[in-house]
Amino acid sequence: MAHRSYKDASKNVNWGRDENESLSIEQINCGSIQRIADACELMAKDRAAMERNNKSLRESKEADARYIRTLERRVAALRGCLKRAKKKGGR
């Protein structure tokens, strides 16, 4: 008889029907809880990845906003230079 973990055996829809591999309710519940725990760990891992991605996007957005403010100041400075040059009589 091949040994299966409670987790694998709890996936079986014919619980306890096979006389050679019948499981007790406690064993079935143990396997089910292990599968639920595995699913929760995967969800937590996915959430952590989303949070890292969100933080990265937020930092990128802030860096882009700083760069845009820099470009706006440069444009304003160039406009001022053009205005002064026109007052001096340049083309």
DRENBA-415185 format. One record per residue (C-alpha): residue number from 1; x, y, z. Coordinates in nm, 4 decimals. Layout:
<nodes>
node n=NUM&u=X&v=Y&w=Z
...
</nodes>
This chain:
<nodes>
node n=1&u=0.0000&v=0.0000&w=0.0000
node n=2&u=0.1418&v=0.3361&w=-0.1068
node n=3&u=0.1494&v=0.5969&w=0.1664
node n=4&u=-0.0135&v=0.9250&w=0.0849
node n=5&u=-0.0113&v=1.2375&w=0.2948
node n=6&u=-0.3300&v=1.3401&w=0.4689
node n=7&u=-0.3325&v=1.6474&w=0.2474
node n=8&u=-0.3310&v=1.4408&w=-0.0734
node n=9&u=-0.5753&v=1.1866&w=0.0632
node n=10&u=-0.8180&v=1.4586&w=0.1737
node n=11&u=-0.8567&v=1.5625&w=-0.1918
node n=12&u=-1.0095&v=1.2233&w=-0.2694
node n=13&u=-1.3849&v=1.2493&w=-0.3235
node n=14&u=-1.4338&v=0.8856&w=-0.2195
node n=15&u=-1.3271&v=0.9383&w=0.1413
node n=16&u=-1.3148&v=0.6132&w=0.3239
node n=17&u=-1.4777&v=0.4088&w=0.0474
node n=18&u=-1.1608&v=0.2196&w=-0.0380
node n=19&u=-1.1067&v=-0.0298&w=0.2415
node n=20&u=-0.7285&v=-0.0311&w=0.1943
node n=21&u=-0.6873&v=0.3432&w=0.2313
node n=22&u=-0.9760&v=0.4540&w=0.4494
node n=23&u=-0.9077&v=0.7658&w=0.6536
node n=24&u=-1.0620&v=0.8796&w=0.9759
node n=25&u=-1.2518&v=1.2068&w=0.9922
node n=26&u=-0.9655&v=1.3576&w=1.1915
node n=27&u=-0.7170&v=1.2636&w=0.9185
node n=28&u=-0.9424&v=1.4050&w=0.6480
node n=29&u=-0.9860&v=1.7266&w=0.8465
node n=30&u=-0.6107&v=1.7471&w=0.9057
node n=31&u=-0.5425&v=1.7170&w=0.5318
node n=32&u=-0.8116&v=1.9717&w=0.4504
node n=33&u=-0.6697&v=2.2188&w=0.7003
node n=34&u=-0.3220&v=2.1692&w=0.5535
node n=35&u=-0.4563&v=2.2486&w=0.2061
node n=36&u=-0.6327&v=2.5592&w=0.3414
node n=37&u=-0.3081&v=2.6682&w=0.5098
node n=38&u=-0.1177&v=2.6225&w=0.1824
node n=39&u=-0.3762&v=2.8332&w=-0.0023
node n=40&u=-0.3517&v=3.1065&w=0.2633
node n=41&u=0.0261&v=3.1120&w=0.2303
node n=42&u=-0.0057&v=3.1543&w=-0.1462
node n=43&u=-0.2528&v=3.4396&w=-0.1003
node n=44&u=-0.0177&v=3.6092&w=0.1461
node n=45&u=0.2723&v=3.5684&w=-0.0970
node n=46&u=0.0655&v=3.7193&w=-0.3804
node n=47&u=-0.0406&v=4.0089&w=-0.1578
node n=48&u=0.3202&v=4.0775&w=-0.0584
node n=49&u=0.4176&v=4.0845&w=-0.4271
node n=50&u=0.1337&v=4.3272&w=-0.5016
node n=51&u=0.2393&v=4.5505&w=-0.2125
node n=52&u=0.6009&v=4.5561&w=-0.3374
node n=53&u=0.4800&v=4.6389&w=-0.6875
node n=54&u=0.2522&v=4.9123&w=-0.5502
node n=55&u=0.5404&v=5.0652&w=-0.3531
node n=56&u=0.7632&v=5.0567&w=-0.6603
node n=57&u=0.4968&v=5.2246&w=-0.8741
node n=58&u=0.4368&v=5.4900&w=-0.6074
node n=59&u=0.8105&v=5.5676&w=-0.5879
node n=60&u=0.8302&v=5.5850&w=-0.9669
node n=61&u=0.5322&v=5.8217&w=-0.9760
node n=62&u=0.6952&v=6.0483&w=-0.7164
node n=63&u=1.0232&v=6.0522&w=-0.9117
node n=64&u=0.8349&v=6.1384&w=-1.2305
node n=65&u=0.6509&v=6.4212&w=-1.0514
node n=66&u=0.9837&v=6.5656&w=-0.9281
node n=67&u=1.1236&v=6.5492&w=-1.2823
node n=68&u=0.8124&v=6.7217&w=-1.4224
node n=69&u=0.8489&v=7.0043&w=-1.1660
node n=70&u=1.2143&v=7.0423&w=-1.2720
node n=71&u=1.1155&v=7.0650&w=-1.6378
node n=72&u=0.8430&v=7.3194&w=-1.5572
node n=73&u=1.1004&v=7.5382&w=-1.3788
node n=74&u=1.3380&v=7.5079&w=-1.6758
node n=75&u=1.0648&v=7.6134&w=-1.9180
node n=76&u=0.9763&v=7.9102&w=-1.6951
node n=77&u=1.3439&v=8.0135&w=-1.6804
node n=78&u=1.3795&v=7.9893&w=-2.0578
node n=79&u=1.0648&v=8.1969&w=-2.1066
node n=80&u=1.2148&v=8.4607&w=-1.8771
node n=81&u=1.5379&v=8.4594&w=-2.0782
node n=82&u=1.3421&v=8.5005&w=-2.4028
node n=83&u=1.1400&v=8.7847&w=-2.2552
node n=84&u=1.4570&v=8.9672&w=-2.1451
node n=85&u=1.6194&v=8.9092&w=-2.4837
node n=86&u=1.3172&v=9.0587&w=-2.6616
node n=87&u=1.3303&v=9.3657&w=-2.4365
node n=88&u=1.6962&v=9.4173&w=-2.5316
node n=89&u=1.5989&v=9.4208&w=-2.8981
node n=90&u=1.7121&v=9.0774&w=-3.0118
node n=91&u=1.5224&v=8.8812&w=-3.2675
</nodes>
